[in-house]
Amino acid sequence: MIELDRRLTLLRGQAHEWAAQMRPHALEVDRDPEAVIRIVDLPALSRVGTLQIPPEFNPDPLVVGGEKFYLMSALERVVFFEEGAWGDLGIMLAAPGAPMTGIAVDTLGSPRQRELFFGRILERPTWTFFALTEPEVGSDAARMRTRLEGSADGATARLNGAKRYVGNAVRAQMGVVFARTGPGMFGLGAALVETDTPGFTAVAVDTIGVRGAQLGAIGLAGVEVDRDRILGSHLSPTRRGMWGWLKTFNLLRPAVATMGVGVARAAFEYVREHRGAMSADERWRLDRIGRRIEAVRQLVRAAAIAVDHDPSDGHLASAAKVSAARLAEQVTLEALGFFGPGARLDHPLLEKLARDARAVEYMEGTRNIQRLSVFAGVVKGRFDPGRSAGR
Ligand SMILES: Cc1cc2nc3c(=O)[nH]c(=O)nc-3n(C[C@H](O)[C@H](O)[C@H](O)COP(=O)(O)OP(=O)(O)OC[C@H]3O[C@@H](n4cnc5c(N)ncnc54)[C@H](O)[C@@H]3O)c2cc1C
């Protein structure tokens, strides 16, 4: 059992307080994602937007009970984002700042690139995006077609291609675009891109879940990129290609998994608060849901500890992501079942949670893809319990 120490308990308390401020806006943002702009001054958005910035660039970390938090460890993130997803996943994903993008920049960026990126985020509310998926290529990202090609004089490069389902693409001011720089596993690259660069376009894609995140389709028609904005140029080819990607995704994965736990918990607590007297069987079913949530939460925390211990090992995080995606889907549907026919009409928040839960499946790789990673981990003997706990 992984219990939270005093430090992490303080962090969870702060995150819960901020998350509770999002909840009253959940349905409004679901109806109109633009409403996020009207609530951007809530600490849940504005303050969170300045976290996940490495200590060397962040003079203003979160301080709770005398403890400083930068949200740079996977364990801190899972504690914090479980609460955020409990408050409202759509709004949480709509926060300005460095969520996914910051991990990529921190992993692949040079000191100057990191300073530029994190400095901008601290300077003013800045939305960022992380563009990997393409219209024809999602799970097998290595098959992507977007190209990053250098100019003849070598001073700049150009991006050509298209990306899809990119969170915050329409409202972002900058982000990271992943692209092919050549053939093979070393021919993968990423660049920091400003969205006002000529040739960059972004339009919203209509979605049924996490609508606050406003997924978008990005067009890249000869977008010019200065050489110093190409991430990982200072790294060896082996470190900037697939290795850099895998590390980025391993670090991200527990944070996505915890979102499934947060959504499931929101549905569970909704039933507890809004369902009147229950039969013994119903109480037993609800208690069982509570125990399932706790079990997956424990797995997610173990996965975060494992990734913090060794960011190149994301197998346990894949197992956690599989369990959390399933948990979110099952619990939100079971929660609707407690209210009988008409539940989706009578309980719009619960109905929304059931839609949002589906997003957990897709973010950072579907369950089938995570299962392939779990299988690879089993073959490599990575599921020894001692290792999993990061010892
Ligand atoms: C809420 C949300 C936010 C997102 N945010 C971003 C973002 O910010 N940036 C970004 O780049 N992308 C983002 N995505 C896109 C997401 O990463 C992709 O949807 C995901 O990687 C799956 O790709 P796909 O949709 O093309 O599905 P596909 O890859 O076409 O998969 C379709 C189905 O086939 C299965 N499948 C595919 N390959 C295999 C295989 N080898 N073996 C077994 N089964 C397989 C999958 O499991 C899935 O069930 C987001 C998606 C959602 C829903």
The ligand as a Gaussian input file, in Angstrom:
#p B3LYP/6-31G(d) Opt

LIG

0 1
 C       -8.847000      13.552000     -25.517000
 C       -7.721000      13.300000     -26.465000
 C       -6.606000      14.128000     -26.411000
 C       -5.564000      13.924000     -27.317000
 N       -4.514000      14.797000     -27.286000
 C       -3.532000      14.662000     -28.213000
 C       -2.499000      15.646000     -28.269000
 O       -2.472000      16.611000     -27.498000
 N       -1.529000      15.485000     -29.210000
 C       -1.534000      14.445000     -30.087000
 O       -0.623000      14.363000     -30.892000
 N       -2.542000      13.510000     -30.082000
 C       -3.533000      13.600000     -29.172000
 N       -4.574000      12.692000     -29.155000
 C       -4.607000      11.622000     -30.146000
 C       -4.271000      10.251000     -29.549000
 O       -2.910000      10.218000     -29.177000
 C       -4.628000       9.194000     -30.612000
 O       -6.035000       9.197000     -30.734000
 C       -4.159000       7.815000     -30.223000
 O       -2.755000       7.748000     -30.286000
 C       -4.738000       6.729000     -31.155000
 O       -4.509000       7.046000     -32.479000
 P       -5.701000       6.997000     -33.543000
 O       -6.819000       7.827000     -33.017000
 O       -5.146000       7.334000     -34.880000
 O       -6.186000       5.488000     -33.533000
 P       -5.537000       4.290000     -34.342000
 O       -4.067000       4.267000     -34.154000
 O       -6.053000       4.318000     -35.731000
 O       -6.152000       3.048000     -33.574000
 C       -7.499000       2.603000     -33.817000
 C       -7.696000       1.280000     -33.071000
 O       -6.774000       0.305000     -33.561000
 C       -6.022000      -0.244000     -32.482000
 N       -4.633000      -0.523000     -32.897000
 C       -3.803000       0.315000     -33.564000
 N       -2.604000      -0.287000     -33.750000
 C       -2.675000      -1.502000     -33.159000
 C       -1.759000      -2.592000     -32.998000
 N       -0.523000      -2.534000     -33.463000
 N       -2.184000      -3.689000     -32.352000
 C       -3.451000      -3.763000     -31.848000
 N       -4.368000      -2.759000     -31.987000
 C       -3.991000      -1.651000     -32.619000
 C       -6.037000       0.827000     -31.392000
 O       -5.862000       0.266000     -30.105000
 C       -7.427000       1.426000     -31.563000
 O       -8.362000       0.671000     -30.848000
 C       -5.622000      12.869000     -28.274000
 C       -6.749000      12.033000     -28.301000
 C       -7.784000      12.243000     -27.417000
 C       -8.991000      11.347000     -27.489000

